[in-house]
Amino acid sequence: MAELLFEKFDAGAVFVSKSAPLNLYACARSSGVVLDIGADLSVASYVTEGFLQKKAVLASPLGGRLLCQTMLERLEKRGIQVHPRFTFTRKVTRDGKLKIDHVSAPSQPSFAKFWKLDEVESMLHAVCRVRSVAAAAIGSAGSKTGSSAQVVALEGDHRGGEPAAAEGSAASPASVRESDTYMLPDGTAVSSARSLGAEVAELLFDPHPLQRSDIGLGLPDLVLRAGQGLPSADARRELLANVVLCGGLTVAPGLAARFAGELATKARGIKSRVIVSGPNERRYNAWIGGSILGTLNGLSDVWVSRSEYLDQGSKALGRKCP
């Protein structure tokens, strides 16, 4: 990337940063913990004054794509077939009714599964709701351990980290009926859709039903296990005071509150703040943080200049961009 910027675009100076510090900058912090729940991975990272603690980073395959695959499997167990969009056409007749015509469209199994997962992803965004933890249980556990956690929603968010009902397609009345039925694009009705969404979302906190050896930790445990790489408990306690949630999956209603509750239960003697930005901003936290970082006056001392790059090559990036 640096080679492209310097040699093709003739950049005067470059600075490369990890995404975790940028997510913190986007939330007006320079130290804390970042939990990035993405499509393929969930990554917990500890950051001190803008520098990533490399020994305190832990990743898990527990991400959005895994939830989509699990939901597709559970739909198929119910006997519901998800048809890729290229296997049918949709027409509205003169009397206003939707007509579905299935067509023959040979394709590779991997291509068909890709489009099945694309439809399931839309369903996941519409019906995914994280079950809440009983407030009494959290309060009892917190009082015994001296721990607590609160959700801090930055400007532009709603209901402690939950998106507004009109946001995106998460609560579109065209797809999720009041009778808890989700309509697939081919007209297939999925009953008890919200219950299915809640069951799948529960895997973020208890992945044991997946029976996978590489996924043994839920999200709160992932954050706490990553912190064991820090040199002292005091450093861990200080950074856990600010936990930033980011990534597209974090907009699921109830996720921030549930995460804060379980973190308060598991993190003994630690008072945490779970910070979430607006639902739209949260997807682009790293880019927003990068724009903030680029405006800081002190950054000019750590830029890798063109002359440094031509003289030292990639070693200059390793020295100035840890």
ROMI-800848 format. One record per residue (C-alpha): residue in one letter; residue number from 1; x, y, z. Coordinates in nm, 3 decimals, decimal comma. Layout:
{loro->A	gukol->NUM	X->X	Y->Y	Z->Z}
...
REM end
This chain:
{loro->M	gukol->1	X->0,000	Y->0,000	Z->0,000}
{loro->A	gukol->2	X->0,279	Y->0,243	Z->0,089}
{loro->E	gukol->3	X->0,453	Y->0,162	Z->-0,238}
{loro->L	gukol->4	X->0,134	Y->0,246	Z->-0,426}
{loro->L	gukol->5	X->0,083	Y->0,573	Z->-0,238}
{loro->F	gukol->6	X->0,441	Y->0,692	Z->-0,276}
{loro->E	gukol->7	X->0,527	Y->0,571	Z->-0,625}
{loro->K	gukol->8	X->0,196	Y->0,597	Z->-0,810}
{loro->F	gukol->9	X->0,011	Y->0,875	Z->-0,629}
{loro->D	gukol->10	X->0,324	Y->1,067	Z->-0,530}
{loro->A	gukol->11	X->0,214	Y->1,109	Z->-0,166}
{loro->G	gukol->12	X->0,432	Y->1,338	Z->0,046}
{loro->A	gukol->13	X->0,394	Y->1,137	Z->0,369}
{loro->V	gukol->14	X->0,205	Y->0,831	Z->0,496}
{loro->F	gukol->15	X->0,097	Y->0,697	Z->0,833}
{loro->V	gukol->16	X->-0,059	Y->0,351	Z->0,872}
{loro->S	gukol->17	X->-0,272	Y->0,271	Z->1,177}
{loro->K	gukol->18	X->-0,446	Y->-0,041	Z->1,305}
{loro->S	gukol->19	X->-0,826	Y->-0,030	Z->1,303}
{loro->A	gukol->20	X->-0,865	Y->-0,068	Z->1,681}
{loro->P	gukol->21	X->-0,708	Y->0,272	Z->1,772}
{loro->L	gukol->22	X->-0,910	Y->0,436	Z->1,496}
{loro->N	gukol->23	X->-1,233	Y->0,295	Z->1,641}
{loro->L	gukol->24	X->-1,140	Y->0,452	Z->1,974}
{loro->Y	gukol->25	X->-1,060	Y->0,790	Z->1,816}
{loro->A	gukol->26	X->-1,405	Y->0,785	Z->1,655}
{loro->C	gukol->27	X->-1,554	Y->0,765	Z->2,006}
{loro->A	gukol->28	X->-1,328	Y->1,042	Z->2,145}
{loro->R	gukol->29	X->-1,102	Y->0,799	Z->2,331}
{loro->S	gukol->30	X->-0,736	Y->0,710	Z->2,294}
{loro->S	gukol->31	X->-0,722	Y->0,420	Z->2,544}
{loro->G	gukol->32	X->-0,963	Y->0,137	Z->2,600}
{loro->V	gukol->33	X->-1,089	Y->-0,193	Z->2,462}
{loro->V	gukol->34	X->-1,236	Y->-0,240	Z->2,115}
{loro->L	gukol->35	X->-1,467	Y->-0,530	Z->2,028}
{loro->D	gukol->36	X->-1,510	Y->-0,539	Z->1,650}
{loro->I	gukol->37	X->-1,784	Y->-0,784	Z->1,545}
{loro->G	gukol->38	X->-1,747	Y->-0,826	Z->1,172}
{loro->A	gukol->39	X->-1,859	Y->-1,067	Z->0,903}
{loro->D	gukol->40	X->-1,582	Y->-1,325	Z->0,943}
{loro->L	gukol->41	X->-1,428	Y->-1,248	Z->1,281}
{loro->S	gukol->42	X->-1,490	Y->-1,091	Z->1,618}
{loro->V	gukol->43	X->-1,171	Y->-0,925	Z->1,745}
{loro->A	gukol->44	X->-1,105	Y->-0,795	Z->2,096}
{loro->S	gukol->45	X->-0,815	Y->-0,548	Z->2,117}
{loro->Y	gukol->46	X->-0,664	Y->-0,346	Z->2,402}
{loro->V	gukol->47	X->-0,525	Y->-0,003	Z->2,313}
{loro->T	gukol->48	X->-0,313	Y->0,231	Z->2,526}
{loro->E	gukol->49	X->-0,274	Y->0,596	Z->2,418}
{loro->G	gukol->50	X->-0,336	Y->0,508	Z->2,054}
{loro->F	gukol->51	X->-0,098	Y->0,210	Z->2,049}
{loro->L	gukol->52	X->-0,231	Y->-0,142	Z->2,005}
{loro->Q	gukol->53	X->-0,118	Y->-0,388	Z->2,273}
{loro->K	gukol->54	X->-0,019	Y->-0,672	Z->2,041}
{loro->K	gukol->55	X->-0,015	Y->-0,931	Z->2,321}
{loro->A	gukol->56	X->-0,371	Y->-0,836	Z->2,418}
{loro->V	gukol->57	X->-0,550	Y->-0,912	Z->2,091}
{loro->L	gukol->58	X->-0,775	Y->-1,213	Z->2,048}
{loro->A	gukol->59	X->-0,988	Y->-1,313	Z->1,748}
{loro->S	gukol->60	X->-1,276	Y->-1,558	Z->1,710}
{loro->P	gukol->61	X->-1,458	Y->-1,688	Z->1,398}
{loro->L	gukol->62	X->-1,781	Y->-1,587	Z->1,573}
{loro->G	gukol->63	X->-1,911	Y->-1,333	Z->1,325}
{loro->G	gukol->64	X->-2,201	Y->-1,242	Z->1,104}
{loro->R	gukol->65	X->-2,130	Y->-1,497	Z->0,833}
{loro->L	gukol->66	X->-2,128	Y->-1,782	Z->1,085}
{loro->L	gukol->67	X->-2,465	Y->-1,667	Z->1,217}
{loro->C	gukol->68	X->-2,602	Y->-1,662	Z->0,861}
{loro->Q	gukol->69	X->-2,478	Y->-2,015	Z->0,797}
{loro->T	gukol->70	X->-2,633	Y->-2,133	Z->1,122}
{loro->M	gukol->71	X->-2,966	Y->-1,970	Z->1,040}
{loro->L	gukol->72	X->-2,964	Y->-2,130	Z->0,693}
{loro->E	gukol->73	X->-2,901	Y->-2,472	Z->0,849}
{loro->R	gukol->74	X->-3,186	Y->-2,425	Z->1,097}
{loro->L	gukol->75	X->-3,423	Y->-2,316	Z->0,821}
{loro->E	gukol->76	X->-3,336	Y->-2,628	Z->0,621}
{loro->K	gukol->77	X->-3,395	Y->-2,844	Z->0,929}
{loro->R	gukol->78	X->-3,744	Y->-2,695	Z->0,942}
{loro->G	gukol->79	X->-3,793	Y->-2,805	Z->0,584}
{loro->I	gukol->80	X->-3,778	Y->-2,450	Z->0,447}
{loro->Q	gukol->81	X->-3,585	Y->-2,413	Z->0,124}
{loro->V	gukol->82	X->-3,422	Y->-2,077	Z->0,055}
{loro->H	gukol->83	X->-3,424	Y->-2,019	Z->-0,320}
{loro->P	gukol->84	X->-3,155	Y->-1,793	Z->-0,470}
{loro->R	gukol->85	X->-3,294	Y->-1,488	Z->-0,646}
{loro->F	gukol->86	X->-3,181	Y->-1,605	Z->-0,989}
{loro->T	gukol->87	X->-3,406	Y->-1,914	Z->-0,966}
{loro->F	gukol->88	X->-3,737	Y->-1,724	Z->-0,970}
{loro->T	gukol->89	X->-3,903	Y->-1,408	Z->-1,100}
{loro->R	gukol->90	X->-4,145	Y->-1,178	Z->-0,920}
{loro->K	gukol->91	X->-4,434	Y->-1,006	Z->-1,095}
{loro->V	gukol->92	X->-4,726	Y->-0,801	Z->-0,968}
{loro->T	gukol->93	X->-5,046	Y->-0,892	Z->-1,147}
{loro->R	gukol->94	X->-5,317	Y->-0,644	Z->-1,249}
{loro->D	gukol->95	X->-5,517	Y->-0,722	Z->-0,937}
{loro->G	gukol->96	X->-5,216	Y->-0,628	Z->-0,720}
{loro->K	gukol->97	X->-5,111	Y->-0,980	Z->-0,623}
{loro->L	gukol->98	X->-4,752	Y->-1,101	Z->-0,625}
{loro->K	gukol->99	X->-4,683	Y->-1,382	Z->-0,870}
{loro->I	gukol->100	X->-4,372	Y->-1,600	Z->-0,831}
{loro->D	gukol->101	X->-4,248	Y->-1,800	Z->-1,130}
{loro->H	gukol->102	X->-3,964	Y->-2,046	Z->-1,071}
{loro->V	gukol->103	X->-3,718	Y->-2,080	Z->-1,356}
{loro->S	gukol->104	X->-3,448	Y->-2,332	Z->-1,439}
{loro->A	gukol->105	X->-3,109	Y->-2,178	Z->-1,372}
{loro->P	gukol->106	X->-2,821	Y->-2,425	Z->-1,350}
{loro->S	gukol->107	X->-2,530	Y->-2,306	Z->-1,138}
{loro->Q	gukol->108	X->-2,244	Y->-2,426	Z->-0,923}
{loro->P	gukol->109	X->-2,340	Y->-2,525	Z->-0,564}
{loro->S	gukol->110	X->-2,103	Y->-2,266	Z->-0,419}
{loro->F	gukol->111	X->-2,264	Y->-1,990	Z->-0,628}
{loro->A	gukol->112	X->-2,613	Y->-2,096	Z->-0,522}
{loro->K	gukol->113	X->-2,510	Y->-2,106	Z->-0,156}
{loro->F	gukol->114	X->-2,360	Y->-1,758	Z->-0,182}
{loro->W	gukol->115	X->-2,695	Y->-1,616	Z->-0,289}
{loro->K	gukol->116	X->-2,882	Y->-1,821	Z->-0,032}
{loro->L	gukol->117	X->-2,664	Y->-1,671	Z->0,240}
{loro->D	gukol->118	X->-2,726	Y->-1,326	Z->0,093}
{loro->E	gukol->119	X->-3,102	Y->-1,374	Z->0,143}
{loro->V	gukol->120	X->-3,049	Y->-1,518	Z->0,491}
{loro->E	gukol->121	X->-2,836	Y->-1,215	Z->0,579}
{loro->S	gukol->122	X->-3,129	Y->-0,987	Z->0,495}
{loro->M	gukol->123	X->-3,349	Y->-1,203	Z->0,716}
{loro->L	gukol->124	X->-3,095	Y->-1,194	Z->0,998}
{loro->H	gukol->125	X->-3,088	Y->-0,813	Z->0,996}
{loro->A	gukol->126	X->-3,468	Y->-0,807	Z->1,005}
{loro->V	gukol->127	X->-3,532	Y->-1,056	Z->1,287}
{loro->C	gukol->128	X->-3,212	Y->-1,063	Z->1,495}
{loro->R	gukol->129	X->-3,291	Y->-0,954	Z->1,851}
{loro->V	gukol->130	X->-3,064	Y->-1,021	Z->2,148}
{loro->R	gukol->131	X->-3,243	Y->-1,147	Z->2,456}
{loro->S	gukol->132	X->-3,203	Y->-0,930	Z->2,763}
{loro->V	gukol->133	X->-3,056	Y->-1,047	Z->3,091}
{loro->A	gukol->134	X->-3,272	Y->-1,013	Z->3,400}
{loro->A	gukol->135	X->-3,181	Y->-0,684	Z->3,567}
{loro->A	gukol->136	X->-3,212	Y->-0,844	Z->3,908}
{loro->A	gukol->137	X->-2,958	Y->-1,111	Z->3,819}
{loro->I	gukol->138	X->-2,709	Y->-0,851	Z->3,696}
{loro->G	gukol->139	X->-2,755	Y->-0,632	Z->4,001}
{loro->S	gukol->140	X->-2,712	Y->-0,924	Z->4,237}
{loro->A	gukol->141	X->-2,395	Y->-1,044	Z->4,064}
{loro->G	gukol->142	X->-2,253	Y->-0,690	Z->4,046}
{loro->S	gukol->143	X->-2,312	Y->-0,619	Z->4,413}
{loro->K	gukol->144	X->-2,131	Y->-0,937	Z->4,514}
{loro->T	gukol->145	X->-1,828	Y->-0,881	Z->4,291}
{loro->G	gukol->146	X->-1,809	Y->-0,500	Z->4,304}
{loro->S	gukol->147	X->-1,838	Y->-0,481	Z->3,926}
{loro->S	gukol->148	X->-2,073	Y->-0,281	Z->3,707}
{loro->A	gukol->149	X->-2,124	Y->-0,186	Z->3,343}
{loro->Q	gukol->150	X->-2,326	Y->0,081	Z->3,170}
{loro->V	gukol->151	X->-2,404	Y->0,152	Z->2,806}
{loro->V	gukol->152	X->-2,299	Y->0,495	Z->2,683}
{loro->A	gukol->153	X->-2,470	Y->0,584	Z->2,355}
{loro->L	gukol->154	X->-2,302	Y->0,865	Z->2,165}
{loro->E	gukol->155	X->-2,499	Y->1,125	Z->1,973}
{loro->G	gukol->156	X->-2,708	Y->0,979	Z->1,694}
{loro->D	gukol->157	X->-2,781	Y->0,646	Z->1,864}
{loro->H	gukol->158	X->-3,109	Y->0,524	Z->2,006}
{loro->R	gukol->159	X->-3,214	Y->0,329	Z->2,313}
{loro->G	gukol->160	X->-2,873	Y->0,240	Z->2,450}
{loro->G	gukol->161	X->-2,723	Y->0,105	Z->2,131}
{loro->E	gukol->162	X->-3,038	Y->-0,020	Z->1,961}
{loro->P	gukol->163	X->-3,121	Y->0,122	Z->1,619}
{loro->A	gukol->164	X->-3,446	Y->0,298	Z->1,557}
{loro->A	gukol->165	X->-3,721	Y->0,085	Z->1,411}
{loro->A	gukol->166	X->-3,711	Y->0,274	Z->1,084}
{loro->E	gukol->167	X->-3,341	Y->0,226	Z->1,031}
{loro->G	gukol->168	X->-3,245	Y->0,025	Z->0,725}
{loro->S	gukol->169	X->-3,459	Y->-0,284	Z->0,677}
{loro->A	gukol->170	X->-3,426	Y->-0,418	Z->1,030}
{loro->A	gukol->171	X->-3,793	Y->-0,378	Z->1,109}
{loro->S	gukol->172	X->-3,947	Y->-0,348	Z->0,766}
{loro->P	gukol->173	X->-4,321	Y->-0,434	Z->0,793}
{loro->A	gukol->174	X->-4,307	Y->-0,578	Z->0,442}
{loro->S	gukol->175	X->-4,083	Y->-0,862	Z->0,557}
{loro->V	gukol->176	X->-4,169	Y->-0,914	Z->0,926}
{loro->R	gukol->177	X->-4,538	Y->-0,936	Z->1,002}
{loro->E	gukol->178	X->-4,688	Y->-0,863	Z->1,341}
{loro->S	gukol->179	X->-4,767	Y->-1,234	Z->1,360}
{loro->D	gukol->180	X->-4,389	Y->-1,298	Z->1,377}
{loro->T	gukol->181	X->-4,373	Y->-1,431	Z->1,022}
{loro->Y	gukol->182	X->-4,092	Y->-1,341	Z->0,784}
{loro->M	gukol->183	X->-4,159	Y->-1,352	Z->0,410}
{loro->L	gukol->184	X->-3,871	Y->-1,469	Z->0,195}
{loro->P	gukol->185	X->-3,841	Y->-1,303	Z->-0,149}
{loro->D	gukol->186	X->-3,993	Y->-1,609	Z->-0,317}
{loro->G	gukol->187	X->-4,306	Y->-1,579	Z->-0,100}
{loro->T	gukol->188	X->-4,215	Y->-1,855	Z->0,147}
{loro->A	gukol->189	X->-4,341	Y->-1,774	Z->0,498}
{loro->V	gukol->190	X->-4,109	Y->-1,840	Z->0,792}
{loro->S	gukol->191	X->-4,305	Y->-1,865	Z->1,114}
{loro->S	gukol->192	X->-4,159	Y->-1,777	Z->1,455}
{loro->A	gukol->193	X->-3,894	Y->-1,572	Z->1,277}
{loro->R	gukol->194	X->-3,805	Y->-1,354	Z->1,575}
{loro->S	gukol->195	X->-3,758	Y->-1,659	Z->1,795}
{loro->L	gukol->196	X->-3,521	Y->-1,802	Z->1,537}
{loro->G	gukol->197	X->-3,333	Y->-1,472	Z->1,523}
{loro->A	gukol->198	X->-3,300	Y->-1,466	Z->1,902}
{loro->E	gukol->199	X->-3,174	Y->-1,825	Z->1,910}
{loro->V	gukol->200	X->-2,906	Y->-1,749	Z->1,654}
{loro->A	gukol->201	X->-2,804	Y->-1,425	Z->1,827}
{loro->E	gukol->202	X->-2,763	Y->-1,619	Z->2,152}
{loro->L	gukol->203	X->-2,462	Y->-1,792	Z->1,998}
{loro->L	gukol->204	X->-2,269	Y->-1,466	Z->2,038}
{loro->F	gukol->205	X->-2,281	Y->-1,521	Z->2,413}
{loro->D	gukol->206	X->-2,295	Y->-1,900	Z->2,433}
{loro->P	gukol->207	X->-2,134	Y->-2,064	Z->2,125}
{loro->H	gukol->208	X->-2,124	Y->-2,415	Z->2,273}
{loro->P	gukol->209	X->-2,426	Y->-2,541	Z->2,067}
{loro->L	gukol->210	X->-2,207	Y->-2,494	Z->1,758}
{loro->Q	gukol->211	X->-1,979	Y->-2,772	Z->1,888}
{loro->R	gukol->212	X->-1,672	Y->-2,621	Z->1,725}
{loro->S	gukol->213	X->-1,333	Y->-2,655	Z->1,888}
{loro->D	gukol->214	X->-1,214	Y->-2,320	Z->1,750}
{loro->I	gukol->215	X->-1,505	Y->-2,129	Z->1,908}
{loro->G	gukol->216	X->-1,518	Y->-2,174	Z->2,281}
{loro->L	gukol->217	X->-1,569	Y->-1,819	Z->2,406}
{loro->G	gukol->218	X->-1,865	Y->-1,585	Z->2,390}
{loro->L	gukol->219	X->-1,808	Y->-1,215	Z->2,332}
{loro->P	gukol->220	X->-1,767	Y->-1,107	Z->2,699}
{loro->D	gukol->221	X->-1,525	Y->-1,394	Z->2,764}
{loro->L	gukol->222	X->-1,334	Y->-1,308	Z->2,447}
{loro->V	gukol->223	X->-1,275	Y->-0,954	Z->2,576}
{loro->L	gukol->224	X->-1,165	Y->-1,074	Z->2,921}
{loro->R	gukol->225	X->-0,938	Y->-1,348	Z->2,781}
{loro->A	gukol->226	X->-0,766	Y->-1,098	Z->2,550}
{loro->G	gukol->227	X->-0,690	Y->-0,881	Z->2,853}
{loro->Q	gukol->228	X->-0,484	Y->-1,158	Z->3,008}
{loro->G	gukol->229	X->-0,205	Y->-1,060	Z->2,770}
{loro->L	gukol->230	X->-0,154	Y->-0,733	Z->2,957}
{loro->P	gukol->231	X->0,129	Y->-0,715	Z->3,212}
{loro->S	gukol->232	X->-0,088	Y->-0,623	Z->3,513}
{loro->A	gukol->233	X->-0,443	Y->-0,640	Z->3,644}
{loro->D	gukol->234	X->-0,438	Y->-0,264	Z->3,703}
{loro->A	gukol->235	X->-0,374	Y->-0,198	Z->3,335}
{loro->R	gukol->236	X->-0,657	Y->-0,433	Z->3,243}
{loro->R	gukol->237	X->-0,897	Y->-0,265	Z->3,487}
{loro->E	gukol->238	X->-0,809	Y->0,080	Z->3,356}
{loro->L	gukol->239	X->-0,863	Y->-0,009	Z->2,990}
{loro->L	gukol->240	X->-1,188	Y->-0,197	Z->3,059}
{loro->A	gukol->241	X->-1,333	Y->0,132	Z->3,183}
{loro->N	gukol->242	X->-1,395	Y->0,212	Z->2,812}
{loro->V	gukol->243	X->-1,518	Y->-0,071	Z->2,589}
{loro->V	gukol->244	X->-1,611	Y->0,035	Z->2,236}
{loro->L	gukol->245	X->-1,842	Y->-0,187	Z->2,030}
{loro->C	gukol->246	X->-1,815	Y->-0,158	Z->1,653}
{loro->G	gukol->247	X->-1,893	Y->-0,359	Z->1,342}
{loro->G	gukol->248	X->-2,214	Y->-0,409	Z->1,148}
{loro->L	gukol->249	X->-2,352	Y->-0,681	Z->1,375}
{loro->T	gukol->250	X->-2,347	Y->-0,455	Z->1,681}
{loro->V	gukol->251	X->-2,656	Y->-0,270	Z->1,557}
{loro->A	gukol->252	X->-2,868	Y->-0,573	Z->1,657}
{loro->P	gukol->253	X->-3,123	Y->-0,447	Z->1,912}
{loro->G	gukol->254	X->-3,031	Y->-0,541	Z->2,268}
{loro->L	gukol->255	X->-2,674	Y->-0,650	Z->2,194}
{loro->A	gukol->256	X->-2,500	Y->-0,359	Z->2,370}
{loro->A	gukol->257	X->-2,715	Y->-0,387	Z->2,683}
{loro->R	gukol->258	X->-2,674	Y->-0,764	Z->2,698}
{loro->F	gukol->259	X->-2,299	Y->-0,740	Z->2,651}
{loro->A	gukol->260	X->-2,272	Y->-0,478	Z->2,926}
{loro->G	gukol->261	X->-2,476	Y->-0,694	Z->3,161}
{loro->E	gukol->262	X->-2,271	Y->-1,007	Z->3,107}
{loro->L	gukol->263	X->-1,945	Y->-0,812	Z->3,128}
{loro->A	gukol->264	X->-2,052	Y->-0,677	Z->3,467}
{loro->T	gukol->265	X->-2,122	Y->-1,032	Z->3,582}
{loro->K	gukol->266	X->-1,795	Y->-1,183	Z->3,460}
{loro->A	gukol->267	X->-1,548	Y->-0,896	Z->3,521}
{loro->R	gukol->268	X->-1,505	Y->-0,908	Z->3,896}
{loro->G	gukol->269	X->-1,434	Y->-0,578	Z->4,065}
{loro->I	gukol->270	X->-1,424	Y->-0,384	Z->3,736}
{loro->K	gukol->271	X->-1,650	Y->-0,094	Z->3,644}
{loro->S	gukol->272	X->-1,693	Y->-0,073	Z->3,269}
{loro->R	gukol->273	X->-1,858	Y->0,160	Z->3,023}
{loro->V	gukol->274	X->-1,973	Y->0,005	Z->2,698}
{loro->I	gukol->275	X->-1,960	Y->0,280	Z->2,436}
{loro->V	gukol->276	X->-2,156	Y->0,267	Z->2,112}
{loro->S	gukol->277	X->-2,180	Y->0,532	Z->1,843}
{loro->G	gukol->278	X->-2,478	Y->0,584	Z->1,615}
{loro->P	gukol->279	X->-2,605	Y->0,282	Z->1,418}
{loro->N	gukol->280	X->-2,490	Y->0,428	Z->1,086}
{loro->E	gukol->281	X->-2,158	Y->0,564	Z->1,217}
{loro->R	gukol->282	X->-2,075	Y->0,236	Z->1,389}
{loro->R	gukol->283	X->-2,025	Y->0,060	Z->1,057}
{loro->Y	gukol->284	X->-1,761	Y->0,316	Z->0,956}
{loro->N	gukol->285	X->-1,598	Y->0,386	Z->1,292}
{loro->A	gukol->286	X->-1,247	Y->0,312	Z->1,167}
{loro->W	gukol->287	X->-1,283	Y->0,551	Z->0,874}
{loro->I	gukol->288	X->-1,421	Y->0,824	Z->1,100}
{loro->G	gukol->289	X->-1,134	Y->0,766	Z->1,343}
{loro->G	gukol->290	X->-0,885	Y->0,788	Z->1,058}
{loro->S	gukol->291	X->-1,021	Y->1,127	Z->0,954}
{loro->I	gukol->292	X->-0,987	Y->1,247	Z->1,314}
{loro->L	gukol->293	X->-0,634	Y->1,111	Z->1,345}
{loro->G	gukol->294	X->-0,531	Y->1,288	Z->1,026}
{loro->T	gukol->295	X->-0,625	Y->1,627	Z->1,174}
{loro->L	gukol->296	X->-0,419	Y->1,592	Z->1,493}
{loro->N	gukol->297	X->-0,126	Y->1,831	Z->1,513}
{loro->G	gukol->298	X->0,107	Y->1,588	Z->1,688}
{loro->L	gukol->299	X->0,079	Y->1,335	Z->1,406}
{loro->S	gukol->300	X->0,324	Y->1,525	Z->1,191}
{loro->D	gukol->301	X->0,612	Y->1,385	Z->1,398}
{loro->V	gukol->302	X->0,528	Y->1,024	Z->1,314}
{loro->W	gukol->303	X->0,448	Y->1,056	Z->0,945}
{loro->V	gukol->304	X->0,668	Y->0,845	Z->0,718}
{loro->S	gukol->305	X->0,798	Y->1,095	Z->0,467}
{loro->R	gukol->306	X->0,869	Y->1,015	Z->0,105}
{loro->S	gukol->307	X->1,243	Y->1,059	Z->0,159}
{loro->E	gukol->308	X->1,237	Y->0,819	Z->0,458}
{loro->Y	gukol->309	X->1,052	Y->0,559	Z->0,255}
{loro->L	gukol->310	X->1,293	Y->0,587	Z->-0,040}
{loro->D	gukol->311	X->1,587	Y->0,560	Z->0,199}
{loro->Q	gukol->312	X->1,466	Y->0,284	Z->0,436}
{loro->G	gukol->313	X->1,182	Y->0,116	Z->0,249}
{loro->S	gukol->314	X->0,919	Y->-0,078	Z->0,449}
{loro->K	gukol->315	X->1,141	Y->-0,067	Z->0,762}
{loro->A	gukol->316	X->1,035	Y->0,296	Z->0,808}
{loro->L	gukol->317	X->0,671	Y->0,188	Z->0,831}
{loro->G	gukol->318	X->0,755	Y->-0,079	Z->1,088}
{loro->R	gukol->319	X->0,944	Y->0,173	Z->1,300}
{loro->K	gukol->320	X->0,694	Y->0,460	Z->1,291}
{loro->C	gukol->321	X->0,365	Y->0,272	Z->1,247}
{loro->P	gukol->322	X->0,364	Y->-0,002	Z->1,513}
REM end
